């Protein structure tokens, strides 16, 4: 008997006018998209109409004049997702929050609140913050070292999970007649004391509808992979070809198993940057139009930021990347390596490289027809390259509209994607179990628990 095709998980990474750095210059762009609530509401409703698993919002805590236009002025993710929860009912809502420049109690409280407000649709994208200047906005002078940031992140996530278990699911009785508001035996102090944090608890928000909001992680470096394998349920990653995606997939799934977890507990969803047209020629023309909108000065600055700040301005744009020892970076290590490998493997000129990076920031660029994109998405999932994708439309809302109207029906016809939501929570969409409360679980197993 033939095995049923594996269903894809699909999220959409919303970014102002679109992910292409020059998208705001396109004649079809909503130039104020990053700060336009009605625009985001339209995007969210389109994504839900397409039955996508989740909306995803990135975030950063530091900008410079060279930052991507979508980053220079944008909504804070919790505020925006809370507003979007009111105009949607099914789609997941994922926000990025830093473990380096936050406290666990704040993050636990914010995500628990979002999960209640959205009736179980919240997800936390755990990041350690890659921009070194962020320290200057938080009374610091030096960004913590890469390895230290990940050590802090592991403890941070464990504290947040513990705080989400402060209240057992049936702790809040609210009996008006008897005057009993809650069962004191079902409220627990965490009493955490670790290397980085000391947190008593309990959390002042009831246990989230999902038990724990879904944990997402986006680091692809070796420490990032270990953090993801231990803690994450979804992994976003940049993989720009199938062999590299397969190698990453196998590496991370093996690490998941080494930490005593099932590989099915973690969905790997690389970013994909789809440029779609009715024909290949039409798609290529769309892509070229966007590429030509990149100012060379902007492209060089973005490329330089991925190469540890190395100054490329003395080198000819149509010549190769210089063969030099570019210094190590305390920023995004995995992307640093990806860019170098891409330049050398494809023998790209500096102009070609900055066009690739400035457009998609190292994620997989697809240029072709909806049918060809459906073919490629099916191949990557069936060939062990991923469990699904995080869409990064180069131009919004056009890119999302075309995907929902033309690609989703093809995936549905092939039995690769849902035709209706079968559940209400993000955990249900992703096929994830609701975690048991640690205190209820221990009591059920006969272990004494004190508050």
N, C-alpha and C positions, 0 to 999 in steps of 0.2 A: 504493500500500500504506500503510495507516494506521501511524503511528509508535507504537511501544510506549510506554506511560506511563512517566514518569520515576519511579524508585524513591526513596522518602524515606529520609533518614537520621534516626534518632531516638535521642536520648540522654535520660537522666532525671537531673535535678538533685536529689540527695538532700539533704534539709534537716530533720533531726530530726523534729518532729511534722508538718511540712508547711510550705509557703511562706507561708501566710497568717499574719500577725503574731499573730493570736489563736487559731491552730490548737491550741495547747496547752490552751486552755480548753474545747475541744469535748469532749463526753462520750465520743466514740469515740477520743480521742487517747491515745497512749502517752506520758504526760507526761515520762518520763525518756528519750525516744527519742534525744536527741542524745548520750547517754552509755551506750547499751545495745547491746552488740555483737550479741547474738542477734537483736535487732530489725533491725539493719542487714543481718545475714546473710539474714534472711527477705526483706527488700526486694531485695537483690542477686539472690537466686535467683528471685524473681518477675520481675524485669526480664529476666533471662536466659531464663526460660521464655517471655517475650514476644518473644524474638529481638532485643531492642534492641541498638543499636550500642555504647552505653557508659553507664557510671555516671559522674556528675560531682560532685565535691566542691568547694565554695568554701572559702575560708579568709580569716581576717583576723588581724592581729597586735596588735590593740588593741581593747579593749572599754570601754564605759562603762555605768553603770546604765540608760541609755536604749537599749541595744542590743537587737536582736531576741532573744527568748528562746532561739531555736535557736543563737545565736551566743555567748551568755553563758558557756556551758560545753559544749564539744564536743571530739570526738577530733581529734588532729592527722592530716591526710589521709594521709600516707605510711604511718603505722602502721595506720590503719584499712583502707586499700586492700590492704596486704600481707595482713591477716587475711582480707579478703573474697576475695582471689585463691585462697585455700585451699578455699573452698566454691563456687567457680564455675570454669568452664573456657573460656568463649568470650567473654563480654562484656568490652568495653574498660573500663579503669580510669583515670579522669582526675583529677588532683590539681592544685590551685592552688598556685603558689609565686611569691613576690615577687622581682622583679629589683632592687628598691630596698633591701631589707633582707636580702639573701642574698649569697653569693659564688658565682660560676659553678662552681667546683670542687665545692662541696657539692651544688648542684642537679644537675649532670651525674652525680655519683656516685649520688645518691638515685634519680633516674629510671632510670638504667641498671640499678641493682639491682632496682627494681620491675619493669622490663621482663623481666629474667631470671627473677625469682620467679614472674611471671605467664605466662611463655612467650610474650611478645610482645604484651601487651595494654595497655601504659602510654601515657599521654598527659599532657603538661604544659600546664596553662592558665597562660599568661604574663600576670602582672599587675604593675602598677607601684605598687600600694598607694594607695588613695584616701583613707584616713582620716588626717587630719593629725596626730592625737595619737600615731600609731605611732612617730614619731621619739623620743618620750619613753621608749619601751621599748628603744631601741637607742642609748643614750648620746648622743642628739641633742636639740636644742631646737627645730629648725625643719624641717618637712617640705620636701623638695626641690621646686622649682617643677615644674609640669606638664610643660613642654617638656623640662626637664633630665631628668626621670624617663624620658621616652620615648627620649631620646638614649642614656642609660645602658642602657635595655632592649635597644635594637638591638645594641649591642656585646655585651651579656650573652648574648643568644641565639646570636650568632656564636661566642663563646668556648665555650659549652656544646656546640654542634654539633661544633666542632673537637675538644673533649675526647672526645666519643663516638667519634670516628675514631681515637683513640690506638692502638688495636689493630686490625690488619687482621683480617678474619673468620677466617682460617686461621693466625693467628700463634701460638696456643697449641697446640703439638705434643703435649706431655706423653708423650714416648717413654721409658718406664721402662727399657728395655734399654740404650739409648744414653746415658741421662741428660740428654737435651735436653728442657727444659721448654717453651721457646718459641724462635721464630726472631727474633733481635735485629733483623734487617732489616725486620721487620714490626711493630715497636713504635716509635712516633713521639712526640717531644716537640712540643708546639704552639708554644712560644716566642712567645706573643702579647704584644705591647706596644701598648697603645692609650691612648685618652684617659682611660678609667676603670679599666682592669684591666691587670695584668701577671701572666700565667699561664704557667708553664713547661710543666706537664704532665710525663709522660703521666698519664692517668686510671688508677686502680688497680682498675678493673672491666673485664672483657672487653667487646668491642663488643656493644651490645644486640641481641637477636634481630631487632628491627625495623630495625636499622641506626641509626636515630634514632627514639626515641619520638615519637608524633604531637604536633605543636605546635598548641596552641589559643590564641586570643587573644580578649579580650572587650572591648576598647576601641572605642567608636564615635565618639569625637571625631576631628577631622582628623588629629592625630598618631597616634591609635590606629588609624585606617584605614590609614595609610601603614605603620605597624609590621606590621599584619596582612597587608597586601598583599605586603610583602617577605618575611615569615618564617612566617606561619601556614598551617596546612592545614585548620583548622576555625575559624570565627568565631562566637562567641556574641554576640548583640546583643538589645537591647530595641527592638522595633518594634510599636506597638499598632494599626496598620491597614495594609491591603494597599498603598495608594499610597505610604506612607512606606517600607514594606519594599521595594517595587520600586525606589524611588529609591536607597535604601541599597545594594541588591543591584547595581544598575547602576554606582553610583559605585565600590564596592569591586572589582568584577570588572574595571572599566576600569583601576584602579590596579594590580591584579595583572598585567594585560597590560603595563602601562607598565614594570614591573620585570622583564620578560622571562620571565614565567611563564605557563603555560596557565591559563585560568579554571577548568578542571576540576580543578586541583590544590587548590582551596580550596572547602570546603563552608560555606555560610552558614546558620546554624541559630538563628533567633530563639527566645527563650523564649516558652512558651505556658503559661498558667495555666488549666487546664480544670476547670470545675465541671460535673459530668455527672449527669443524672437520666433516668429513663425517659420523662419528658415535659419540655417547656420549663418548665412550671409547677413541677415537682418540682425541677429544677435551680435555678431562681430562688429557691425556698424554701431550698435548701441554702446558696446564696450569701448570702442575706439573714441566715440564722442565723449564719454566720461574721462577716458585717459588723457585726452587732449586738453581737458579743463584743469589738469594738475599743473600748477605753477612750478617750474623747476626748483625755485628756492624753497617751496614748501616740501616737495618731494625729497630733496636732499636733507632737510632738517629731520624729517621723519625717519629716513633711512639711517642717518647718523645716530639717532636716539636708540636704534636697535643694535648699533655696533659700538656700544659703550661710549658714545659721544665723539667718535673719531671724525675729524674734519675732512670731508670729501671735496670741498670746494676747489682745491687746487688741481683736481684731476679732471680729464675730459669726460663729459657726460656720455659720449658714445664709445668710450674705452672700457676696458675691464675693471672690475674691482681690484684695487692694488693688492699685491701679494705681500702683506705686511702682518706683523704680529699685533693684532688688535687687542687691547687690554681686556682682561676679564671684567665682568660687570656685576654689580650688586643689585641689579634690576631684574629683568625677565630673562633668566639664563636659558630656558628652553627656546625662546624665540631668537635669541642671539645665535644659537647654534643652527637653528632652522634657516635663518637668512644666509649665513655663511655657506651652508651645505647647498642651498638652492642656487646661489650665485656660481658656485664651482661646478655643480652637476649640469646646469643648463647653459653654462658659459655666457651668462647675461652681462650686458653692459651696465654701467652705473644707472643710466636712464631707464633701461628695462627693469632693473632691480627696484629702483624707487617707485616706478609705476606699479609694479606688482605689490610691493609692500604698502605703498600709500593707498592703493585701492582696497586691499583686503587684510592688511596687517598680518600677512603670512598664512592666512587660511586658504582653503582650497577654492580656486576660482573655476567656475563652470561657465562656459559660453556655448549655447546651443539652443535646441528646441525643447519644449516641454516633454516630448516623448523621449528624447535623449537624456534629459535629466532624470526622468523616472527610471530609465534603464540603468543609469549610473548609480542612483540611490539603491536600487534593488541589488546590483552587483556588490556594492560595498557591504551591505548588510548580509547577503547570503554567502559572501566569501570571507566572512570573519574580519571585516575591517572596522565595524562599528555596530551599535544597536539602533542607531538613528542619527539625526542631524539637528544642529542648531542653525536655522536659516539666518543668513546675514544679507538681506536684500541690499544691493548697492544703491538703489534709489527707492525712496518711499514717497507715497503709498503704492506706486506703480508695481514695484517688485513683489510686494505681498499680494496685491490683487491678482496678478498673473499666476502666481504660485497656487493660490487658493482656487481660482476659477479653472485653471488648465492642467496643473500638475496633480493636485489632490484627487480629482476624478479618475485619472489614470492609475494612481496607486490603489484607489479603492476598487477599480475594476480588476486589478491583479490580485486582490485579496491581501494587499500589503499594508493597508491602513483602514482604520475604523470608518464606518459610515455614520455612526452615532456614538456619542459618549455613553459608555455602559455604566459609569459610576458618577459620583459627584465630587470626589476629592482628587487632588493631584496624585496621591498614593494609589488610588484606584486606577487612574489613567495609566500609571507607569507599572502597574502590577506589583506594587510593593505592599508588604504587610504593615499593619499598624503596630508599632512597638508597644509591648506591655510596659506598664509602669513598674519601675524597678522595685518599689516597695510592695506593691500588690503581688508581684511575681515572687518575691522572697517569702512573703507570708503564705502564699499558696504552697510553696515548697517546704514549709515548716521552719523557716529561718526566722529567729527573733529580730525584729526591727524596732529600734528606738528612735524617737523624734528628737 
